[in-house]
């Protein structure tokens, strides 16, 4: 099921399906196909962690799909 990142429950592992992921300046880049864990909405960005444990930020409207 594809949904926007801001609608994902805290701690959920997802795969990014969006082609153009918006991130804050100087943050870790996130690309389509990356697996991340979403934590919470912080302003216009959702924060979380990538597969290596690095803190990441993506726009709340980024399309993601739940990992099975």
PyMOL commands that set and color helices and strands:
alter all, ss='L'
color gray80, all
select helices_A, chain A and resi 5-7
alter helices_A, ss='H'
color red, helices_A
select strands_A, chain A and resi 2-4+12-16+35-42+45-50+55-59+63-66
alter strands_A, ss='S'
color yellow, strands_A
deselect
rebuild
show_as cartoon
